[in-house]
Amino acid sequence: MVLKQLRGLAGDEINGFMDQGTEFLGELRFRDTFRVDGHVKGRIVSDNTLIVGETGHVEADIDCGVVSIRGTVTGHIHGRQRIELMAGSKVHGTLSSPRLLIEEGALFQGDCDTTPATTK
């Protein structure tokens, strides 16, 4: 699959991709938009967008600008701008973000904090 053909949210190009069958253990940092369809365990940090695809399985503490989940995620998820739990997603853990979208058909078990971000 060619990366330039992959699209993220709102048609943004994805400049990083972890395909199904790929495993990563440790701290993942990236710029722009990154999609995970494999397995990540550890920590994920970015100012930008993380997409967990339908086959993605993440066991991590996540701290990103936008987190969009279609797969399975376990851990603490901090979305600086927003978190999106799409239909078919399975999320277990703690969510913290000023904006939260949960589509019908998403499974969420855990705690949620939607305190608005403070401006400095």
PLY file of the C-alpha trace (Angstrom):
ply
format ascii 1.0
element vertex 120
property float x
property float y
property float z
element edge 119
property int vertex1
property int vertex2
end_header
0.00 0.00 0.00
1.40 3.41 -0.91
1.37 5.92 1.95
0.28 8.79 -0.29
-2.90 6.86 -1.05
-3.85 6.58 2.61
-6.14 9.24 3.97
-6.84 10.25 7.52
-9.51 12.43 9.05
-10.96 15.09 6.74
-8.88 13.71 3.86
-5.51 14.54 5.45
-2.63 12.46 4.15
-1.19 9.92 6.54
2.58 10.16 6.70
3.12 7.22 9.06
1.52 3.80 9.01
1.86 0.56 10.98
0.22 -2.27 9.06
-1.57 -5.34 10.37
0.93 -7.95 11.59
3.38 -5.30 12.84
4.20 -5.07 16.55
5.86 -2.19 18.39
6.95 -2.07 22.03
8.16 1.22 23.52
7.52 4.94 23.05
6.18 6.07 19.67
6.49 9.75 18.70
5.40 11.19 15.36
4.52 14.35 13.44
1.37 14.96 11.41
-1.02 11.96 11.12
-0.12 8.36 12.03
-2.30 5.26 11.59
-1.95 2.02 13.56
-3.45 -1.18 12.17
-0.95 -3.39 14.02
-0.18 -3.83 17.74
1.43 -1.13 19.90
2.32 -1.51 23.57
3.87 1.32 25.60
3.38 5.06 25.11
2.28 7.21 22.14
2.96 10.96 22.05
2.26 13.61 19.39
0.82 17.08 18.97
-1.14 15.78 15.99
-3.54 12.97 14.98
-3.40 9.29 15.91
-5.78 6.92 14.11
-6.25 3.40 15.45
-7.67 1.42 12.53
-10.16 -1.45 12.66
-7.42 -4.07 13.12
-5.34 -1.88 15.44
-4.72 -3.05 18.99
-3.11 -0.53 21.35
-2.15 -1.05 25.00
-0.64 2.31 25.86
-0.76 5.67 27.50
-1.70 8.03 24.67
-1.12 11.80 24.64
-2.00 13.27 21.23
-3.79 16.26 19.74
-6.58 14.14 18.23
-7.21 10.45 18.88
-9.59 8.62 16.52
-10.28 4.98 17.40
-11.87 2.28 15.26
-9.97 -0.67 16.79
-9.16 -1.75 20.36
-7.41 0.46 22.91
-6.57 -0.14 26.57
-4.96 2.55 28.73
-5.07 6.24 29.52
-6.04 8.31 26.49
-5.48 12.06 26.51
-6.75 13.96 23.48
-5.59 17.56 23.71
-8.24 18.63 21.17
-10.64 15.66 20.99
-11.16 11.91 21.21
-13.38 10.02 18.76
-14.67 6.51 19.49
-16.02 5.29 16.19
-18.60 2.51 15.65
-16.97 -0.88 16.27
-14.24 0.45 18.57
-13.51 -1.16 21.95
-11.95 1.12 24.54
-11.08 0.22 28.14
-9.47 2.86 30.35
-9.52 6.55 31.14
-10.38 9.26 28.63
-9.48 12.91 29.13
-10.22 15.55 26.52
-12.17 18.81 26.16
-14.21 17.18 23.34
-15.47 13.60 23.10
-17.41 11.87 20.34
-18.82 8.37 20.88
-20.61 6.88 17.89
-23.40 4.35 18.25
-21.84 0.89 18.21
-18.67 1.90 20.10
-17.86 0.11 23.37
-16.38 2.19 26.20
-15.63 0.95 29.71
-13.82 3.22 32.13
-13.67 6.78 33.35
-14.04 10.01 31.41
-12.98 13.61 32.08
-14.20 16.21 29.57
-13.01 19.30 31.40
-12.49 22.09 28.86
-8.87 22.95 28.08
-7.68 26.08 29.83
-6.29 28.90 27.72
-3.05 30.51 28.80
0 1
1 2
2 3
3 4
4 5
5 6
6 7
7 8
8 9
9 10
10 11
11 12
12 13
13 14
14 15
15 16
16 17
17 18
18 19
19 20
20 21
21 22
22 23
23 24
24 25
25 26
26 27
27 28
28 29
29 30
30 31
31 32
32 33
33 34
34 35
35 36
36 37
37 38
38 39
39 40
40 41
41 42
42 43
43 44
44 45
45 46
46 47
47 48
48 49
49 50
50 51
51 52
52 53
53 54
54 55
55 56
56 57
57 58
58 59
59 60
60 61
61 62
62 63
63 64
64 65
65 66
66 67
67 68
68 69
69 70
70 71
71 72
72 73
73 74
74 75
75 76
76 77
77 78
78 79
79 80
80 81
81 82
82 83
83 84
84 85
85 86
86 87
87 88
88 89
89 90
90 91
91 92
92 93
93 94
94 95
95 96
96 97
97 98
98 99
99 100
100 101
101 102
102 103
103 104
104 105
105 106
106 107
107 108
108 109
109 110
110 111
111 112
112 113
113 114
114 115
115 116
116 117
117 118
118 119
